[in-house]
Amino acid sequence: MLARTGDVAVFLSGLRVHRNGVRFTVEVRTRTRLFENGDLTTAVHGQGRAALQLGVELSDGRRCAHDRRGVPDPTGPVLAPQSAGGSHHDAHLNLFLSPVPPPGNTRMFCAWPWFGIGDQVTLLPTDAILATAANVLELWPWEPPGRQREPVVARPETPDDSWFSSTRWPSMPC
């Protein structure tokens, strides 16, 4: 649990360790519909006065906050958004922390002044993250995206008596 009030709960629901960082899944649940114009995802992922604030402080003192602008500090750690979604009562946000945190406790900060939530600190023991990172299996080396023609999606082969045999399958890039 990162933060909680009578109407809002913010928590980590997942952590995925990569060779070059850690992906956190942050989730938010609300008891009631808190935003009349727009859904909860906008406040969790977006900018503005009602935005959820998330940050990390590594054991060596380096810090970073959820970078909504997409212009991270190249000299420090990065906490970059990867994806988000949700509705009026629940939302999730995937954040990628790079690099993998050094040994010691990583401190995760959460604040949501819009809902009266001041700075909340959660300690994340880094030992398990480092042990997992040491055992990450690289499937293949990263390569920059190349200029490739988009493949055309062809109609799948189906038996004549299948429901899908009479369904229109447009040919379009995937």
C-alpha positions in Angstrom: 0.0 0.0 0.0 1.5 3.3 -1.0 -1.3 5.6 0.3 -4.9 5.3 1.5 -7.8 7.4 2.7 -11.5 6.6 3.3 -12.2 7.0 -0.4 -8.9 6.3 -2.3 -6.3 3.5 -2.2 -3.0 3.6 -4.1 -0.9 0.4 -4.2 1.8 -1.6 -6.0 0.2 -4.6 -7.6 3.2 -5.9 -9.6 6.9 -5.6 -10.1 8.7 -6.9 -13.1 12.5 -7.0 -13.1 14.4 -6.4 -16.4 18.1 -6.4 -17.1 18.2 -2.6 -17.2 15.4 -1.6 -14.8 12.2 -2.4 -12.9 8.6 -2.0 -14.1 6.2 -1.1 -11.3 2.4 -1.5 -11.7 0.7 1.1 -9.6 -3.1 0.8 -9.1 -5.7 3.1 -7.7 -9.1 2.2 -6.4 -11.8 4.6 -5.3 -15.0 4.0 -3.3 -17.0 6.6 -5.2 -16.7 8.3 -8.5 -14.3 11.2 -7.8 -14.1 12.9 -11.2 -17.2 14.1 -13.0 -15.4 15.2 -16.1 -13.1 12.3 -17.2 -12.0 9.1 -15.6 -9.6 8.3 -12.9 -6.9 7.4 -15.5 -6.5 11.1 -16.4 -5.6 12.0 -12.9 -3.3 9.0 -12.4 -1.4 9.4 -15.6 -2.1 13.0 -16.6 -0.8 16.3 -15.6 -2.5 19.2 -13.7 -3.6 20.1 -10.3 -5.3 16.7 -9.6 -2.4 14.6 -10.7 -1.1 11.7 -8.6 2.5 12.2 -7.7 5.0 9.3 -7.6 8.7 9.2 -7.1 11.7 7.1 -6.2 14.8 7.7 -4.1 17.5 5.1 -4.5 19.7 4.0 -1.6 22.6 6.1 -2.9 20.5 9.3 -2.7 19.6 9.7 -6.4 16.0 10.6 -7.0 13.5 10.8 -9.8 9.8 11.4 -10.2 7.1 10.1 -12.6 8.1 12.0 -15.7 4.9 12.9 -17.6 6.7 15.1 -20.1 8.9 12.4 -21.6 12.1 14.4 -21.1 14.0 12.6 -18.3 17.2 13.8 -16.8 19.9 11.9 -18.8 22.3 12.0 -15.8 20.0 10.4 -13.2 17.6 7.6 -12.8 14.4 7.6 -14.8 10.8 6.8 -13.8 9.1 6.8 -17.1 5.4 5.9 -17.9 4.8 2.9 -20.1 1.1 2.5 -20.2 -2.1 3.4 -18.3 -5.7 2.6 -18.3 -8.8 2.4 -16.2 -12.2 3.8 -15.6 -14.1 5.9 -13.0 -13.3 3.7 -10.0 -10.0 2.0 -10.9 -6.9 2.8 -12.8 -3.4 1.4 -13.3 -0.1 2.9 -14.4 3.0 1.1 -15.4 6.2 2.9 -14.6 9.7 1.8 -15.7 12.6 2.7 -13.3 16.0 2.6 -14.9 18.6 1.6 -13.9 18.1 -1.4 -11.5 18.3 0.1 -8.0 21.6 -0.4 -6.1 21.8 -2.4 -2.9 19.9 -1.0 0.1 16.4 0.2 0.5 14.7 2.0 -2.3 12.1 4.5 -1.1 9.0 5.0 -3.1 7.1 8.3 -2.6 3.4 8.9 -3.2 1.4 12.1 -2.7 -2.0 13.2 -3.9 -2.6 16.6 -2.5 -5.9 16.8 -4.5 -7.3 14.2 -2.1 -5.4 15.4 1.0 -2.7 12.8 0.8 0.7 14.2 1.8 4.0 12.5 1.2 3.8 8.8 2.0 7.0 6.7 1.9 7.2 3.0 1.3 10.5 1.1 1.7 11.2 -1.5 -1.1 14.0 -3.9 -0.1 16.3 -4.1 -3.1 17.9 -7.4 -2.4 15.2 -9.5 -4.0 15.2 -7.1 -7.0 19.0 -7.5 -7.5 18.9 -11.2 -7.1 16.2 -11.4 -9.8 18.0 -9.0 -12.1 21.1 -11.2 -11.8 19.1 -14.1 -13.2 17.3 -12.3 -16.0 17.6 -14.3 -19.2 18.0 -12.1 -22.3 16.0 -13.6 -25.1 17.8 -11.6 -27.8 19.8 -8.4 -27.9 18.0 -5.2 -28.5 18.1 -3.8 -32.0 16.9 -0.4 -33.1 13.7 -0.6 -35.1 14.3 -0.8 -38.8 12.3 0.5 -41.7 10.1 -2.5 -42.6 7.0 -2.7 -44.8 3.9 -3.3 -42.8 2.7 -6.9 -43.3 -0.8 -7.3 -44.7 -3.2 -9.3 -42.7 -4.6 -12.0 -44.8 -7.9 -13.8 -44.2 -7.2 -16.8 -41.9 -7.8 -20.2 -43.4 -11.0 -21.7 -42.0 -13.1 -24.7 -42.8 -16.1 -24.0 -45.0 -18.5 -25.0 -42.2 -17.0 -22.5 -39.7 -18.8 -19.4 -38.6 -15.6 -17.5 -39.5 -15.8 -18.6 -43.1 -18.7 -16.2 -43.7 -17.1 -13.3 -41.7 -15.6 -10.4 -43.6 -11.8 -10.1 -43.0 -10.5 -6.8 -44.3 -6.9 -6.8 -45.6 -5.1 -4.1 -43.6 -1.8 -3.4 -42.1 -1.4 -4.8 -38.6 
